[in-house]
Amino acid sequence: MLELPNTYKNKIINRYGAKGEKWLKSINTIVEKYKKQFQLQELELIENLTMNIVIFAKSHQYGDIVMKIGVPEKTSITEMNIMKHYLSEYVPKCYASCLEDRVMILEKLTPGYSLSHLKDREERVKIFSKIANHLLVEVNDKTKDFPTFDELFQEEIKYVYENKQNYLAIIEMVDRASDIYQKIKEMNLKKYVLHEDLFHQNILKTKEGWKAIDPHGVIGEKVIETSQFVREELKLSSIKEIDEIVSLLSKYFKEDKKLILGTLYIDIVLKLIGYIKNKYSNEIISYNIEIGKEILPYIV
């Protein structure tokens, strides 16, 4: 029987309520089903679960694998769907998947260390840019039904104004982010299905090169893909180096510097909305408010 940490179970219940409780009760049945189907042995639950359940195991058929069980929300489904459109050169091989169970049996990437282990910033930017550009999926009849960044953004803005009293500390930032994104939309830039969570820990080293994991599958402007990466770069350095980071991204990812900074600001605001909604610490909220204030002069 799989023993999930109580802190993780509480987080799922706090976020998804009764739906989360029901999902948690189903996990052991799901694990046993795929353990038998793929003759899995040596199952090991990863430490520090965030949302999805991730288990390492050995398969009689495929060798070392990762079993991923998605949480009961849309991102689990969109991840499984977008994986079908990727070349395995840039993502782990998907040996099997089941939408009903929200399960994927994936290639385990080895050695599997993340992009943040590289000391050279320019090298990190080059690798990110190569991966991100190769994971851009054209929007066509087969991919048009993925959620759009615009829809997700507007949902969050609507939520803020329906609960305005809780967001007074960032309401001016929310308005500024809305203005910035409106200007981006008016540029009518080409849209793609994006990975949309391409930060350092989701870019892993393999024997064949670097590959990306955990895509969200969201339709939006290409520049949106840079936000998670820049946020992680700021953690590795400081806000004082923002110009160097963005200049390198502009060079290798081929996007305008102000657009990169604008989408970064939007992403910070979206993160703040989530942090306040999910009652994160005042320290985390204050830190992100300060980062937003620091980058604003570079945008306007």
VENLINZI-V690509 format. One line per field, one symbol per residue. ss: DSSP state (A for helix, B for strand, O for the rest). Layout:
# VENLINZI-V690509
ss: ???
This chain:
# VENLINZI-V690509
ss: OOOOOAAAAAAAAAAAOAAAAAAAAAAAAAAAAAAAAOOBBBBBBOOOOOOOBBBBBBBOOOBBBBBBBOOOOAAAAAAAAAAOOOOOOOBOOBBBBBOOOOBBBBBOOOBBBBAAAOOOAAAAAAAAAAAAAAOOBBOOOOOOOOOBAAAAAAAAAAAAAAOAAAAAAAAAAAAAAAAAAAAAAAOOOOBBBBOOOOOAAABBBBOOBBBBOOOOOBBBBAAAAAAAAAAAAAAAOOAAAAAAAAAAAAAAAOOOAAAAAAAAAAAAAAAAAAAAAOOOOAAAAAAAAAAAAAAAAAAO
